[in-house]
Amino acid sequence: MNCKCPCGHSFQAFLERRNYQRKEITLPGIYSRTINSEEVEKGQIVVTDLSRSGMRFRPHIKPAFKIGDQLHIVFNLNDKDTSLIQKKALIMNISDEMNVGLEFCQKETYGKIGAYLFG
């Protein structure tokens, strides 16, 4: 959007419309995908960003999952307690560079992730 300062200076501003703060990180983790309570795929990941409602990661090898699949994600935060995070999440998008965007099935009102993001 174009803005104009009271002094007369004009400038452009970009507004980000996210519901939750997002933090860029680099943390190792693992994912698993199950079908009918049977694990069909498991692999290592690097978590690249995190918010209270979801996350983005890169798998070490090309996975077989697709948008809409549910994954179980496990990783440790790099906070003072190395808090263990275990979440079920839905795959919302997969980029050509294999960046995978997830939305958590249950969102925390604050919890470990909220404390990490705002700490």
DSSP file (Angstrom, degrees, kcal/mol; ACC not computed):
  #  RESIDUE AA STRUCTURE BP1 BP2  ACC     N-H-->O    O-->H-N    N-H-->O    O-->H-N    TCO  KAPPA ALPHA  PHI   PSI    X-CA   Y-CA   Z-CA
    1    1 A M              0   0    0      0, 0.0    12,-2.9     0, 0.0     2,-0.4   0.000 360.0 360.0 360.0 152.1    0.0    0.0    0.0
    2    2 A N  E     -A   12   0A   0     10,-0.2     2,-0.3     8,-0.0    10,-0.2  -0.778 360.0-171.4 -92.6 133.2    1.1    3.6   -0.6
    3    3 A C  E     -A   11   0A   0      8,-3.5     8,-2.4    -2,-0.4     2,-0.4  -0.877  13.1-152.4-123.8 155.2    1.5    5.7    2.5
    4    4 A K  E     -A   10   0A   0     -2,-0.3     6,-0.2     6,-0.2     5,-0.1  -0.984  14.0-140.0-132.5 123.8    2.1    9.4    3.0
    5    5 A C    >   -     0   0    0      4,-3.2     3,-2.4    -2,-0.4    -2,-0.0  -0.405  28.5-111.9 -74.5 152.0    3.9   10.8    6.1
    6    6 A P  T 3  S+     0   0    0      0, 0.0    -1,-0.1     0, 0.0    -2,-0.0   0.762 119.2  62.4 -56.3 -23.9    2.6   14.1    7.7
    7    7 A C  T 3  S-     0   0    0      2,-0.1    -2,-0.0     1,-0.0    -3,-0.0   0.586 123.9-105.0 -78.2  -8.4    5.8   15.7    6.5
    8    8 A G  S <  S+     0   0    0     -3,-2.4     2,-0.2     1,-0.3    -1,-0.0   0.280  75.1 137.8 104.9 -10.0    4.8   14.9    2.9
    9    9 A H        -     0   0    0     -5,-0.1    -4,-3.2     1,-0.0     2,-0.3  -0.525  40.5-150.2 -71.4 132.2    7.2   12.0    2.2
   10   10 A S  E     +A    4   0A   0     -2,-0.2     2,-0.3    -6,-0.2    -6,-0.2  -0.818  24.1 159.9-103.2 145.0    5.5    9.1    0.3
   11   11 A F  E     -A    3   0A   0     -8,-2.4    -8,-3.5    -2,-0.3     2,-0.4  -0.975  36.0-110.5-156.1 163.5    6.5    5.4    0.8
   12   12 A Q  E     -A    2   0A   0     -2,-0.3     2,-0.4   -10,-0.2   -10,-0.2  -0.813  27.8-169.2-101.0 141.6    5.3    1.9    0.2
   13   13 A A        -     0   0    0    -12,-2.9     2,-0.5    -2,-0.4    -2,-0.0  -0.977  10.7-147.9-128.6 144.2    4.4   -0.4    3.1
   14   14 A F        -     0   0    0     -2,-0.4     2,-0.5     2,-0.0    -2,-0.0  -0.949  10.7-153.4-113.0 129.2    3.6   -4.1    3.0
   15   15 A L        -     0   0    0     -2,-0.5     2,-0.5     2,-0.0    -2,-0.0  -0.860   4.2-149.8-103.5 134.2    1.1   -5.6    5.4
   16   16 A E        -     0   0    0     -2,-0.5     2,-0.8     2,-0.1    -2,-0.0  -0.897   2.8-157.7-103.7 128.8    1.4   -9.3    6.4
   17   17 A R        +     0   0    0     -2,-0.5     2,-0.4     2,-0.0     3,-0.1  -0.579  35.6 143.4-107.9  69.4   -1.9  -10.9    7.3
   18   18 A R        -     0   0    0     -2,-0.8     3,-0.1     1,-0.1    -2,-0.1  -0.838  46.0-146.6-105.0 144.6   -0.9  -13.9    9.4
   19   19 A N  S    S+     0   0    0     -2,-0.4     2,-0.3     1,-0.1    -1,-0.1   0.814  85.7  30.3 -75.5 -30.6   -2.9  -15.0   12.4
   20   20 A Y  S    S-     0   0    0     -3,-0.1    -1,-0.1    31,-0.0     2,-0.1  -0.955  90.8 -99.7-133.3 148.6    0.2  -16.1   14.3
   21   21 A Q        -     0   0    0     -2,-0.3    31,-0.5    -3,-0.1     2,-0.4  -0.371  36.7-149.1 -62.1 141.5    3.8  -15.0   14.5
   22   22 A R        -     0   0    0     29,-0.1     2,-0.4    30,-0.1    29,-0.2  -0.941   8.2-161.6-117.3 138.8    6.1  -17.1   12.4
   23   23 A K  E     -B   50   0B   0     27,-2.6    27,-2.1    -2,-0.4     2,-0.4  -0.979  16.4-131.7-124.5 129.2    9.8  -17.7   13.4
   24   24 A E  E     +B   49   0B   0     -2,-0.4    25,-0.3    25,-0.2     2,-0.3  -0.642  41.1 158.0 -77.6 133.0   12.5  -19.0   11.1
   25   25 A I  E     -     0   0B   0     23,-2.1     2,-0.3    -2,-0.4    21,-0.0  -0.879  39.3-139.9-143.8 171.6   14.5  -21.8   12.6
   26   26 A T  E     +     0   0B   0     -2,-0.3    22,-0.2     2,-0.0    31,-0.0  -0.806  40.3 150.1-140.1  97.4   16.7  -24.8   11.7
   27   27 A L  E     -B   47   0B   0     20,-1.7    20,-3.5    -2,-0.3     2,-0.1  -0.988  41.2-123.2-132.5 137.8   15.9  -27.8   13.8
   28   28 A P  E     +B   46   0B   0      0, 0.0    48,-0.7     0, 0.0     2,-0.3  -0.456  43.2 146.2 -75.9 152.6   16.2  -31.6   13.1
   29   29 A G  E     -BC  45  75B   0     16,-2.0    16,-2.5    46,-0.2     2,-0.3  -0.929  36.2-116.9-163.3-173.6   13.2  -33.8   13.4
   30   30 A I  E     -BC  44  74B   0     44,-2.4    44,-2.4    -2,-0.3     2,-0.3  -0.962  15.8-159.4-136.5 155.4   11.3  -36.8   12.1
   31   31 A Y  E     -BC  43  73B   0     12,-2.4    12,-2.0    -2,-0.3     2,-0.3  -0.930   3.4-167.9-127.7 156.8    7.9  -37.4   10.5
   32   32 A S  E     -BC  42  72B   0     40,-1.6    40,-2.7    -2,-0.3     2,-0.4  -0.992   7.1-155.1-141.9 146.3    5.8  -40.4   10.1
   33   33 A R  E     -BC  41  71B   0      8,-2.8     7,-2.8    -2,-0.3     8,-1.4  -0.975  14.0-168.1-120.3 131.8    2.7  -41.1    8.0
   34   34 A T  E     -B   39   0B   0     36,-0.6     2,-0.4    -2,-0.4     5,-0.2  -0.904  12.3-164.5-121.3 149.6    0.2  -43.7    8.9
   35   35 A I  E >  S-B   38   0B   0      3,-2.6     3,-1.5    -2,-0.4    -2,-0.0  -0.992  83.3 -10.0-130.2 124.0   -2.7  -45.2    7.0
   36   36 A N  T 3  S-     0   0    0     -2,-0.4    -1,-0.1     1,-0.3     3,-0.1   0.913 130.8 -54.9  52.3  47.9   -5.3  -47.2    9.1
   37   37 A S  T 3  S+     0   0    0      1,-0.2     2,-0.5    -3,-0.0    -1,-0.3   0.560 115.5 116.4  65.1  12.1   -3.0  -47.0   12.2
   38   38 A E  E <   -B   35   0B   0     -3,-1.5    -3,-2.6     0, 0.0     2,-0.4  -0.947  69.3-124.1-113.3 127.5   -0.1  -48.6   10.3
   39   39 A E  E     +B   34   0B   0     -2,-0.5    -5,-0.3    -5,-0.2     3,-0.1  -0.534  35.3 168.3 -69.8 122.2    3.1  -46.6    9.7
   40   40 A V  E     +     0   0B   0     -7,-2.8     2,-0.3    -2,-0.4    -6,-0.2   0.560  62.7  19.8-111.3 -13.5    3.7  -46.5    6.0
   41   41 A E  E     +B   33   0B   0     -8,-1.4    -8,-2.8     2,-0.0    -1,-0.3  -0.977  57.0 173.6-158.5 142.2    6.5  -43.9    5.7
   42   42 A K  E     +B   32   0B   0     -2,-0.3     2,-0.3   -10,-0.2   -10,-0.2  -0.992  13.4 153.4-148.9 145.4    9.0  -42.3    8.1
   43   43 A G  E     -B   31   0B   0    -12,-2.0   -12,-2.4    -2,-0.3     2,-0.3  -0.995  40.2 -93.3-165.9 169.5   11.9  -39.9    7.5
   44   44 A Q  E     -B   30   0B   0     -2,-0.3    16,-2.3   -14,-0.2    17,-0.4  -0.640  40.9-178.3 -90.7 148.8   14.2  -37.2    8.8
   45   45 A I  E     -BD  29  59B   0    -16,-2.5   -16,-2.0    -2,-0.3     2,-0.5  -0.890  27.9-133.0-138.3 166.8   13.4  -33.5    8.3
   46   46 A V  E     -BD  28  58B   0     12,-2.1    12,-2.1    -2,-0.3     2,-0.4  -0.985  24.9-139.4-121.3 117.2   14.7  -30.0    9.0
   47   47 A V  E     +BD  27  57B   0    -20,-3.5   -20,-1.7    -2,-0.5    10,-0.3  -0.649  23.4 178.9 -75.8 124.8   12.1  -27.7   10.5
   48   48 A T  E     +     0   0B   0      8,-2.6   -23,-2.1    -2,-0.4     2,-0.3   0.690  61.1   7.1-107.5 -23.3   12.6  -24.3    8.8
   49   49 A D  E     -BD  24  56B   0      7,-1.5     7,-2.2   -25,-0.3     2,-0.3  -0.984  61.7-163.5-156.9 159.4    9.9  -22.2   10.4
   50   50 A L  E     +BD  23  55B   0    -27,-2.1   -27,-2.6    -2,-0.3     2,-0.3  -0.996  11.2 166.8-146.2 140.0    7.3  -22.5   13.2
   51   51 A S        -     0   0    0      3,-2.7     3,-0.3    -2,-0.3   -29,-0.1  -0.873  51.7 -98.1-139.4 176.2    4.2  -20.8   14.4
   52   52 A R  S    S+     0   0    0    -31,-0.5    56,-0.9    -2,-0.3    62,-0.1   0.764 123.5  41.9 -68.0 -22.6    1.5  -21.7   16.9
   53   53 A S  S    S-     0   0    0     54,-0.1    51,-2.4     1,-0.1     2,-0.3   0.582 126.5 -31.4-102.2 -10.8   -0.7  -22.9   14.1
   54   54 A G  E     - E   0 103B   0     -3,-0.3    -3,-2.7    49,-0.3     2,-0.3  -0.966  51.1-131.2-179.1-167.4    1.8  -24.8   11.9
   55   55 A M  E     -DE  50 102B   0     47,-1.4    47,-3.2    -2,-0.3     2,-0.4  -0.958  11.6-128.6-160.2 171.3    5.3  -25.2   10.5
   56   56 A R  E     +DE  49 101B   0     -7,-2.2    -8,-2.6    -2,-0.3    -7,-1.5  -0.988  29.6 170.8-130.8 142.3    7.3  -25.7    7.4
   57   57 A F  E     -DE  47 100B   0     43,-2.1    43,-3.4    -2,-0.4   -10,-0.2  -0.953  28.3-135.2-145.6 166.0   10.0  -28.3    6.9
   58   58 A R  E     -D   46   0B   0    -12,-2.1   -12,-2.1    -2,-0.3    41,-0.2  -0.995  24.6-137.5-120.5 125.3   12.3  -29.9    4.3
   59   59 A P  E     -D   45   0B   0      0, 0.0   -14,-0.2     0, 0.0     3,-0.1  -0.489  13.7-129.3 -77.8 154.3   12.6  -33.7    4.2
   60   60 A H  S    S+     0   0    0    -16,-2.3     2,-0.3    -2,-0.1   -15,-0.1   0.849  94.2  23.5 -71.3 -34.6   16.0  -35.3    3.7
   61   61 A I  S    S-     0   0    0    -17,-0.4    -1,-0.1    -3,-0.0     0, 0.0  -0.914 103.5 -84.0-128.4 158.6   14.8  -37.5    0.8
   62   62 A K        -     0   0    0     -2,-0.3     2,-0.1     1,-0.1    -2,-0.0  -0.435  52.4-146.1 -64.0 120.9   11.8  -37.0   -1.5
   63   63 A P        -     0   0    0      0, 0.0    -1,-0.1     0, 0.0   -22,-0.0  -0.309  15.4-132.0 -86.2 170.8    8.8  -38.4    0.3
   64   64 A A  S    S+     0   0    0     -2,-0.1    -2,-0.1     2,-0.1   -23,-0.0   0.461  71.3 108.3 -97.9  -4.6    5.7  -40.2   -1.1
   65   65 A F        -     0   0    0      1,-0.0     2,-0.3     4,-0.0     3,-0.0  -0.188  49.7-160.4 -74.0 168.6    3.1  -38.1    0.8
   66   66 A K    >   -     0   0    0      1,-0.0     3,-2.1    25,-0.0    25,-0.3  -0.874  36.3 -61.3-141.3 171.3    0.9  -35.5   -0.8
   67   67 A I  T 3  S+     0   0    0     -2,-0.3    25,-0.2     1,-0.3     3,-0.1  -0.311 121.1  29.8 -56.7 134.1   -1.3  -32.5    0.1
   68   68 A G  T 3  S+     0   0    0     23,-2.3    -1,-0.3     1,-0.4    24,-0.1   0.153  88.3 127.1  99.0 -17.4   -4.0  -33.5    2.5
   69   69 A D    <   -     0   0    0     -3,-2.1    22,-2.5    21,-0.1     2,-0.5  -0.368  57.7-126.9 -69.6 152.3   -2.1  -36.3    4.1
   70   70 A Q  E     - F   0  90B   0    -36,-0.2   -36,-0.6    20,-0.2     2,-0.3  -0.874  27.8-172.1-102.7 133.8   -1.7  -36.3    7.9
   71   71 A L  E     -CF  33  89B   0     18,-3.0    18,-2.5    -2,-0.5     2,-0.5  -0.874  22.8-135.9-120.9 154.9    1.7  -36.6    9.5
   72   72 A H  E     -CF  32  88B   0    -40,-2.7   -40,-1.6    -2,-0.3     2,-0.4  -0.970  28.2-162.3-107.1 123.1    3.0  -37.1   13.0
   73   73 A I  E     -CF  31  87B   0     14,-3.5    14,-2.4    -2,-0.5     2,-0.4  -0.880  10.7-176.7-112.5 136.5    5.9  -34.7   13.6
   74   74 A V  E     +CF  30  86B   0    -44,-2.4   -44,-2.4    -2,-0.4     2,-0.3  -0.995  19.6 134.5-134.3 127.9    8.5  -34.9   16.4
   75   75 A F  E     -CF  29  85B   0     10,-2.1    10,-3.3    -2,-0.4     2,-0.4  -0.975  43.9-116.7-160.8 164.7   11.3  -32.5   17.1
   76   76 A N  E     - F   0  84B   0    -48,-0.7     8,-0.2    -2,-0.3     7,-0.1  -0.898  25.0-129.9-108.6 136.6   13.0  -30.7   20.0
   77   77 A L        -     0   0    0      6,-2.8    36,-0.0    -2,-0.4    35,-0.0  -0.411  19.3-124.1 -72.9 159.0   13.0  -26.9   20.4
   78   78 A N  S    S+     0   0    0      4,-0.1     2,-0.1    -2,-0.1    -1,-0.1  -0.179  70.7 123.4 -98.4  41.2   16.4  -25.2   21.0
   79   79 A D  S >  S-     0   0    0      4,-0.1     3,-1.4     1,-0.0    37,-0.0  -0.282  84.8 -86.3 -87.0-178.5   15.1  -23.6   24.2
   80   80 A K  T 3  S+     0   0    0      1,-0.3    -1,-0.0     2,-0.1    -2,-0.0   0.783 131.5  41.3 -64.1 -26.5   16.6  -24.0   27.6
   81   81 A D  T 3  S-     0   0    0      2,-0.0    -1,-0.3     3,-0.0     3,-0.1   0.400 102.1-129.6 -97.2   1.9   14.6  -27.2   28.3
   82   82 A T    <   -     0   0    0     -3,-1.4    -4,-0.1     1,-0.1    -2,-0.1   0.937  36.4-145.8  40.7  55.2   15.0  -28.6   24.7
   83   83 A S        -     0   0    0     -7,-0.1    -6,-2.8     1,-0.1     2,-0.4  -0.183   2.4-125.5 -55.2 131.7   11.2  -29.0   24.8
   84   84 A L  E     -F   76   0B   0     -8,-0.2     2,-0.5    -3,-0.1    -8,-0.2  -0.676  23.7-162.5 -80.3 127.6    9.9  -32.0   23.0
   85   85 A I  E     +F   75   0B   0    -10,-3.3   -10,-2.1    -2,-0.4     2,-0.4  -0.963  12.6 174.9-113.8 125.8    7.2  -31.2   20.4
   86   86 A Q  E     +F   74   0B   0     -2,-0.5     2,-0.4   -12,-0.2   -12,-0.2  -0.978  14.6 165.3-130.7 117.2    5.0  -33.9   19.1
   87   87 A K  E     -F   73   0B   0    -14,-2.4   -14,-3.5    -2,-0.4     2,-0.4  -0.976  34.8-140.3-136.8 144.7    2.2  -32.8   16.7
   88   88 A K  E     +F   72   0B   0     -2,-0.4    17,-2.8   -16,-0.2    18,-0.5  -0.880  38.2 171.7 -95.9 137.8   -0.2  -34.3   14.3
   89   89 A A  E     -FG  71 104B   0    -18,-2.5   -18,-3.0    -2,-0.4     2,-0.4  -0.984  31.5-124.8-149.2 155.2   -0.6  -32.0   11.2
   90   90 A L  E     -FG  70 103B   0     13,-2.7    13,-2.3    -2,-0.3     2,-0.5  -0.831  30.7-117.2-101.5 139.8   -2.1  -31.8    7.8
   91   91 A I  E     + G   0 102B   0    -22,-2.5   -23,-2.3    -2,-0.4    11,-0.2  -0.658  35.1 173.3 -75.9 121.5    0.0  -31.1    4.7
   92   92 A M  E     -     0   0B   0      9,-3.1     2,-0.3    -2,-0.5    10,-0.2   0.752  61.6  -2.2-100.9 -32.2   -1.3  -27.9    3.2
   93   93 A N  E     - G   0 101B   0      8,-1.4     8,-2.8   -27,-0.1     2,-0.4  -0.992  48.9-158.6-158.9 155.3    1.3  -27.3    0.5
   94   94 A I  E     - G   0 100B   0     -2,-0.3     6,-0.2     6,-0.2     2,-0.1  -0.978  20.2-149.0-137.1 120.6    4.5  -28.7   -1.1
   95   95 A S    >   -     0   0    0      4,-2.5     3,-1.8    -2,-0.4    -2,-0.0  -0.360  30.5-106.3 -85.5 168.8    6.8  -26.5   -3.1
   96   96 A D  T 3  S+     0   0    0      1,-0.3    -1,-0.1     2,-0.1     0, 0.0   0.784 123.1  57.5 -62.1 -27.5    9.0  -27.5   -6.0
   97   97 A E  T 3  S-     0   0    0      2,-0.1    -1,-0.3     1,-0.0     3,-0.1   0.289 123.0-107.9 -86.6  10.8   12.0  -27.2   -3.7
   98   98 A M    <   +     0   0    0     -3,-1.8     2,-0.6     1,-0.3    -2,-0.1   0.797  66.1 152.9  64.9  33.2   10.3  -29.7   -1.4
   99   99 A N        -     0   0    0    -41,-0.2    -4,-2.5   -43,-0.0     2,-0.5  -0.846  31.7-153.8 -86.6 125.7    9.4  -27.2    1.3
  100  100 A V  E     -EG  57  94B   0    -43,-3.4   -43,-2.1    -2,-0.6     2,-0.5  -0.897   5.0-154.3-110.5 123.9    6.4  -28.7    3.1
  101  101 A G  E     -EG  56  93B   0     -8,-2.8    -9,-3.1    -2,-0.5    -8,-1.4  -0.846  15.9-171.3 -99.3 129.4    3.8  -26.5    4.8
  102  102 A L  E     -EG  55  91B   0    -47,-3.2   -47,-1.4    -2,-0.5     2,-0.5  -0.877  18.0-152.0-119.5 149.6    1.8  -28.1    7.6
  103  103 A E  E     -EG  54  90B   0    -13,-2.3   -13,-2.7    -2,-0.3   -49,-0.3  -0.992  30.3-120.9-116.3 126.4   -1.2  -27.0    9.7
  104  104 A F  E     - G   0  89B   0    -51,-2.4   -15,-0.3    -2,-0.5     3,-0.1  -0.360   8.8-138.2 -65.0 142.6   -1.4  -28.5   13.2
  105  105 A C  S    S+     0   0    0    -17,-2.8     2,-0.5     1,-0.2    -1,-0.1   0.853  96.2  33.1 -69.1 -35.2   -4.5  -30.5   13.9
  106  106 A Q  S    S-     0   0    0    -18,-0.5     2,-0.4    -3,-0.0    -1,-0.2  -0.988  82.0-147.7-123.6 125.2   -4.7  -28.9   17.4
  107  107 A K        -     0   0    0     -2,-0.5     2,-0.3    -3,-0.1   -54,-0.1  -0.713  15.4-126.7 -92.7 141.1   -3.5  -25.3   17.9
  108  108 A E        -     0   0    0    -56,-0.9    -1,-0.0    -2,-0.4   -56,-0.0  -0.619   1.7-149.0 -82.7 140.9   -1.9  -24.3   21.2
  109  109 A T  S    S-     0   0    0     -2,-0.3    -1,-0.1     5,-0.0   -57,-0.1   0.862  85.9 -40.7 -74.7 -35.4   -3.3  -21.3   23.0
  110  110 A Y  S  > S+     0   0    0     -3,-0.1     4,-2.2   -58,-0.1     5,-0.3   0.120  93.9 134.8-149.7 -77.5    0.1  -20.7   24.3
  111  111 A G  H  > S-     0   0    0      3,-0.2     4,-2.3     2,-0.2     5,-0.2   0.119  77.8 -38.2  56.3-165.0    2.0  -23.8   25.4
  112  112 A K  H  > S+     0   0    0      1,-0.2     4,-2.1     2,-0.2    -1,-0.2   0.884 139.3  48.0 -63.3 -42.1    5.6  -24.7   24.6
  113  113 A I  H  > S+     0   0    0      2,-0.2     4,-2.7     1,-0.2    -1,-0.2   0.931 112.0  49.1 -67.9 -44.0    5.6  -23.3   21.1
  114  114 A G  H  X S+     0   0    0     -4,-2.2     4,-2.1     1,-0.2    -3,-0.2   0.913 111.9  48.8 -60.3 -43.6    4.0  -20.0   22.1
  115  115 A A  H  X S+     0   0    0     -4,-2.3     4,-1.0    -5,-0.3    -1,-0.2   0.884 112.5  49.5 -62.8 -38.6    6.6  -19.6   24.9
  116  116 A Y  H  < S+     0   0    0     -4,-2.1     3,-0.2     2,-0.2    -2,-0.2   0.916 112.1  47.1 -65.8 -44.6    9.4  -20.4   22.4
  117  117 A L  H  < S+     0   0    0     -4,-2.7    -2,-0.2     1,-0.2    -1,-0.2   0.855 122.4  33.7 -68.2 -34.9    8.1  -17.9   19.9
  118  118 A F  H  <        0   0    0     -4,-2.1    -1,-0.2    -5,-0.2    -2,-0.2   0.453 360.0 360.0-101.4  -1.6    7.6  -15.1   22.4
  119  119 A G     <        0   0    0     -4,-1.0    -1,-0.2    -3,-0.2    -2,-0.1   0.449 360.0 360.0 -85.3 360.0   10.5  -15.8   24.7
